[in-house]
């Protein structure tokens, strides 16, 4: 069996489950927005209380990403992912017990802590199995769960809300239970089917395990960082965190505006959902194809900078136009940009980090990126309140997207120069 066939075999065994887990994760993370349609009134939550609780979730989520990745590195992916899924599933279902502000705050904080380790943990897990030239497409496939969650999550959540009154429970309580418990059950699936590393996979032969180990060792032997603290202070890690932060704010803004713009074009609520879904389906397809192209060419920097530039162009066009159709097409193009960059982008930390450094560095990039949950809603709200519309917010996001594209291009130049210096030494 060739090397490519071996890695394809690993992908067939691991990727479908990992992608499905992330889909469940993303739905569990954002379903509180749909629950709020009826939960706020039933539990006596004011808009201010609801917003604060949403922010409290991301406090736990942000602070525990680095510690969670350290735990995965120390105790192994199999047991750690099992614990994450089990606790997050039970806590998510436990949100059905919300009776007021205090219980809402506590449960959202615990849920943020429980979910914090899953996404960066899966990125780290892929470095245990696949070399650089395979990871871009797999990360893109894995992160296709983001647009897929927007396609299926909304209809699923609103359908469950219709169960209001069944067995004496509110619809939002059923939503938390029925969307939370699957994660807890999937914990046992992960325990059985996610080996810690290739060496412990009983479906690989001894020869296949050796080929994987040798191939990965060739890549990590030239990495600059293998220890924890130097990775956190590496300017490239901080720069990547800033890129992720700005891009996530852009994604939030597009998700916020698309439904309203489509509805304002005269579509009913039903057809608004389908038009928005079509935008996400298109973005998901391009996202997967772009990740494959990045792997095929072996290039990462421009495969990150080009989608970010595309997002900036789309947002600039949307900000400057007053025509609803132009704005819709522009935001759809921006959506393609902010999603397509993911596969190549999340491969960049592993080009210079390995071991405990990769665990901490990947977690810290995501920690910085998680600040968008505070800056995005607040900043867009302020700009909208001052201007009375979304144009100024879109312009700000366009500038941020262009700025991040320049950061990535400069970072690529810096990495090439650094590689040249190290090679000469």
C-alpha positions in Angstrom: 0.0 0.0 0.0 1.4 3.4 -1.0 1.8 6.3 1.4 -1.1 8.2 -0.1 -3.3 5.1 0.2 -2.4 4.8 3.9 -3.3 8.4 4.7 -6.6 8.1 2.6 -7.4 5.0 4.8 -6.9 7.0 7.9 -9.1 9.8 6.6 -11.9 7.4 5.8 -11.8 6.0 9.3 -11.5 9.3 11.2 -12.8 12.3 9.3 -16.5 11.4 9.0 -16.8 11.0 12.8 -14.7 14.1 13.5 -16.7 16.2 11.1 -20.0 15.0 12.5 -18.8 15.7 16.1 -18.0 19.3 15.1 -21.4 19.7 13.5 -23.0 18.6 16.8 -20.6 20.9 18.6 -21.4 24.0 16.5 -25.2 23.4 16.8 -24.9 23.1 20.6 -22.9 26.3 20.7 -25.3 28.5 18.8 -28.7 27.0 19.6 -29.2 29.3 22.5 -30.0 32.0 19.9 -33.0 30.0 18.8 -34.0 29.1 22.3 -34.1 32.8 23.2 -37.2 33.1 20.9 -39.3 31.7 23.8 -36.9 31.0 26.6 -36.3 34.6 27.6 -39.9 35.2 28.3 -40.4 31.8 30.1 -37.3 32.2 32.3 -37.6 35.9 32.8 -34.4 36.8 31.0 -34.1 40.4 29.8 -32.1 41.2 26.6 -29.3 42.5 28.7 -29.2 39.3 30.8 -29.4 37.1 27.7 -26.5 39.0 26.1 -24.4 38.8 29.2 -24.9 35.1 29.4 -23.9 34.7 25.8 -20.6 36.5 26.6 -20.1 34.4 29.8 -20.1 31.3 27.7 -17.2 32.6 25.7 -15.3 33.6 28.8 -15.1 29.9 29.7 -14.6 28.9 26.1 -11.7 31.4 25.6 -9.8 30.8 28.9 -9.7 27.0 28.7 -8.6 26.3 25.2 -4.9 26.2 26.0 -5.2 24.2 29.2 -7.5 21.7 27.3 -5.0 21.1 24.6 -2.3 20.5 27.2 -4.5 17.9 28.8 -5.1 16.2 25.4 -1.3 16.1 24.8 -0.7 14.6 28.3 -3.5 12.1 28.8 -4.3 11.2 25.1 -7.0 12.2 22.7 -9.2 9.2 23.2 -10.0 9.7 26.9 -9.9 13.5 26.7 -12.3 13.8 23.8 -14.6 11.3 25.5 -14.7 13.5 28.7 -15.3 16.7 26.6 -18.2 15.1 24.7 -19.8 13.6 27.8 -19.6 16.7 29.9 -20.6 19.1 27.2 -23.5 17.0 26.2 -24.9 16.7 29.7 -24.4 20.4 30.4 -26.0 21.4 27.1 -29.0 19.2 27.9 -28.9 20.7 31.5 -29.6 24.1 30.0 -33.2 22.9 30.0 -33.1 23.5 33.8 -32.6 27.3 33.4 -35.1 29.1 35.6 -33.6 32.6 35.8 -30.5 34.7 35.3 -28.3 33.0 37.9 -28.8 29.5 36.6 -28.5 30.8 33.0 -25.1 32.4 33.8 -23.7 29.3 35.6 -24.8 26.8 33.0 -23.5 28.9 30.1 -20.1 29.4 31.8 -19.8 25.6 32.5 -20.8 24.8 28.9 -18.1 27.2 27.6 -15.5 25.5 29.7 -16.7 22.0 28.6 -16.6 22.8 24.8 -13.4 24.8 24.9 -11.1 21.9 24.2 -12.9 20.3 21.3 -12.1 22.5 18.3 -8.4 23.2 19.0 -8.1 19.6 20.2 -9.3 18.2 16.9 -6.8 20.5 15.0 -4.0 19.1 17.2 -5.3 15.6 16.8 -4.9 15.8 13.0 -1.2 16.7 13.4 -0.8 13.2 15.0 -2.1 11.5 11.8 -1.5 13.5 8.7 1.4 15.3 7.1 1.2 18.9 5.9 0.2 18.2 2.4 -2.9 16.3 3.5 -4.2 18.5 6.3 -5.5 21.5 4.4 -8.3 19.5 2.7 -9.1 17.6 5.9 -9.4 20.7 8.0 -11.6 22.3 5.2 -13.8 19.1 5.3 -13.9 19.2 9.1 -14.8 22.9 9.2 -17.5 22.4 6.6 -19.6 21.7 9.7 -19.8 25.6 10.2 -21.9 26.3 7.0 -23.6 22.9 7.4 -24.7 23.9 10.9 -26.2 27.1 9.5 -28.0 25.0 6.9 -29.5 22.3 9.2 -29.3 23.9 12.6 -31.9 26.6 12.2 -34.6 24.4 10.7 -33.9 21.7 13.3 -34.0 24.0 16.3 -37.1 25.8 15.2 -38.9 22.5 14.5 -38.1 21.3 18.0 -39.4 24.6 19.5 -42.8 23.5 18.1 -42.8 20.7 20.8 -43.9 23.3 23.3 -46.0 21.7 26.0 -45.0 18.1 25.3 -44.7 16.2 28.6 -45.0 19.5 30.4 -41.8 20.9 29.0 -41.3 24.1 27.0 -40.1 23.8 23.4 -36.8 25.4 24.2 -36.2 22.8 27.0 -36.8 20.0 24.5 -34.4 21.7 22.1 -31.6 21.7 24.7 -32.3 18.1 25.6 -32.6 16.7 22.1 -29.6 18.6 20.8 -27.4 18.1 23.9 -27.8 14.4 24.7 -26.5 13.2 21.3 -23.1 14.6 22.2 -23.0 12.6 25.5 -23.9 9.5 23.6 -21.3 10.2 20.9 -18.7 10.3 23.7 -18.8 6.5 23.8 -18.5 6.3 20.1 -15.4 8.5 20.2 -14.0 6.3 23.0 -14.2 3.3 20.8 -13.3 4.7 17.3 -10.8 7.5 17.9 -7.4 6.0 18.7 -4.9 8.2 20.5 -2.4 8.0 17.7 -1.6 5.8 14.7 0.5 3.5 17.0 -2.6 2.5 18.9 -4.9 2.0 15.9 -5.8 -1.7 15.6 -6.9 -1.2 12.0 -3.4 -0.2 10.8 -0.7 -2.8 10.2 2.7 -2.5 11.7 4.2 -1.5 8.4 1.5 1.2 7.9 2.1 2.6 11.4 5.9 2.8 10.6 5.3 4.6 7.3 3.1 7.2 9.1 5.5 7.7 12.0 8.5 8.1 9.6 6.6 10.5 7.4 5.5 12.7 10.3 9.0 12.6 11.9 10.5 14.0 8.6 8.3 17.1 9.0 8.6 17.7 12.7 12.4 17.4 12.7 12.8 20.8 11.2 10.3 22.7 13.5 11.6 25.6 15.5 9.5 25.1 18.6 8.7 21.9 20.6 8.3 23.5 24.1 5.3 25.3 25.5 6.2 28.9 26.5 8.3 29.9 23.5 5.4 29.0 21.3 3.0 31.4 23.1 5.4 34.3 22.7 6.2 33.6 19.1 5.0 36.7 17.0 3.7 34.4 14.3 1.3 32.8 16.8 0.0 36.2 18.0 -0.3 37.3 14.3 -2.4 34.2 13.5 -4.6 34.9 16.5 -5.3 38.4 15.2 -6.1 37.1 11.8 -8.5 34.6 13.2 -10.0 37.3 15.5 -10.8 39.7 12.6 -12.0 36.9 10.3 -14.4 35.6 12.9 -15.8 39.1 13.4 -16.4 39.2 9.7 -18.1 35.8 9.7 -20.4 37.0 12.5 -21.3 40.1 10.6 -22.2 38.3 7.4 -24.3 35.7 9.3 -26.1 38.6 11.0 -26.9 40.6 7.9 -27.6 37.9 5.3 -31.1 36.9 6.5 -32.2 40.5 7.0 -31.0 41.6 3.5 -32.7 38.6 1.9 -36.0 39.3 3.7 -35.8 42.9 2.8 -35.7 41.9 -0.9 -39.2 40.7 -0.5 -38.8 37.0 0.3 -40.9 35.3 2.9 -39.3 33.9 6.1 -39.5 30.4 4.5 -37.7 31.4 1.3 -35.3 33.6 3.2 -34.0 30.5 4.9 -33.5 28.7 1.6 -31.7 31.6 -0.1 -29.3 31.9 2.9 -28.8 28.2 2.9 -27.9 28.3 -0.8 -25.2 30.9 0.0 -23.7 28.6 2.7 -23.9 25.6 0.5 -21.9 27.4 -2.2 -19.4 28.6 0.4 -19.0 25.1 1.7 -18.3 23.6 -1.7 -15.7 26.3 -2.5 -14.2 25.9 1.0 -13.6 22.1 0.4 -12.2 22.6 -3.1 -9.9 25.4 -1.9 -8.4 23.3 0.8 -7.7 20.5 -1.7 -6.0 23.0 -4.0 -3.8 24.2 -1.2 -2.7 20.7 -0.4 -2.2 19.9 -4.1 0.1 22.9 -4.6 1.7 22.8 -1.1 1.1 26.5 -0.7 -0.5 28.0 2.4 0.2 31.8 2.6 -1.6 32.9 -0.6 -4.3 30.4 -0.1 -5.1 32.3 3.1 -4.5 35.8 1.8 -6.5 35.5 -1.4 -9.8 34.5 0.4 -9.3 37.2 2.9 -8.8 39.7 0.1 -12.0 38.4 -1.6 -13.9 38.9 1.6 -12.6 42.5 1.8 -13.7 43.2 -1.7 -17.2 41.8 -1.1 -17.6 43.7 2.1 -16.4 47.0 0.5 -18.9 46.5 -2.4 -21.7 45.7 0.1 -20.9 48.8 2.1 -20.8 51.1 -0.9 -24.0 49.8 -2.7 -27.6 50.6 -2.0 -29.0 47.9 -4.3 -30.2 44.8 -2.3 -29.2 42.4 -5.0 -25.7 43.8 -5.2 -25.4 43.7 -1.4 -26.6 40.1 -1.3 -24.2 38.9 -4.0 -21.3 40.8 -2.3 -22.0 39.3 1.0 -22.3 35.8 -0.5 -18.8 36.4 -2.1 -17.5 37.6 1.3 -18.9 34.4 2.9 -17.0 32.3 0.5 -13.8 34.2 1.5 -14.2 34.0 5.2 -14.9 30.3 5.1 -12.5 29.2 2.3 -9.4 30.5 4.2 -9.9 28.0 7.0 -8.2 24.9 5.6 -4.9 26.5 4.7 -5.0 28.9 7.7 -5.2 26.3 10.4 -2.3 24.4 8.9 0.1 27.4 9.5 0.8 26.8 13.2 1.9 23.2 12.6 4.5 24.4 10.0 6.7 25.7 12.9 5.2 24.1 16.0 5.2 20.5 17.2 4.5 18.5 20.4 3.6 20.6 23.5 4.3 23.8 21.5 1.7 22.8 19.0 -0.8 22.1 21.7 -0.3 25.5 23.4 0.2 27.4 20.1 -3.0 26.1 18.4 -4.9 26.7 21.6 -3.6 30.2 22.0 -4.4 31.2 18.4 -8.0 30.1 19.1 -8.0 31.9 22.4 -7.2 35.2 20.7 -9.7 34.5 18.0 -12.4 33.9 20.6 -12.3 37.6 21.6 -14.5 38.2 18.5 -17.6 37.1 20.5 -17.1 40.3 22.6 -15.8 42.7 20.0 -18.0 41.7 17.2 -21.5 42.1 18.7 -20.6 45.2 20.6 -18.7 46.9 17.8 -21.4 46.2 15.1 -24.1 47.4 17.5 -22.3 50.7 18.2 -21.7 51.4 14.5 -25.3 50.5 13.6 -26.6 52.7 16.4 -24.5 55.7 15.3 -25.2 55.4 11.6 -28.7 53.9 11.6 -27.6 51.2 9.1 -25.1 48.4 8.5 -22.9 50.2 5.8 -20.4 51.5 8.4 -20.1 48.1 10.0 -19.5 46.4 6.7 -16.9 49.0 5.8 -15.1 48.4 9.1 -15.1 44.6 8.5 -13.8 45.2 5.0 -10.9 47.1 6.3 -10.3 44.4 8.9 -10.3 41.7 6.3 -7.9 43.7 4.1 -5.6 44.3 7.1 -5.5 40.5 7.9 -4.7 39.7 4.3 -1.7 42.0 4.6 -0.7 40.5 7.9 -0.7 37.0 6.3 1.3 38.2 3.3 3.9 39.9 5.5 4.0 36.8 7.7 4.7 34.7 4.7 7.7 36.9 3.7 9.0 36.8 7.3 8.7 33.0 7.4 10.6 32.6 4.1 13.4 34.9 5.3 13.6 33.0 8.6 13.7 29.7 6.9 16.6 31.0 4.7 18.5 32.2 7.7 18.0 28.9 9.6 19.1 26.9 6.5 22.2 29.0 6.1 23.1 28.4 9.8 
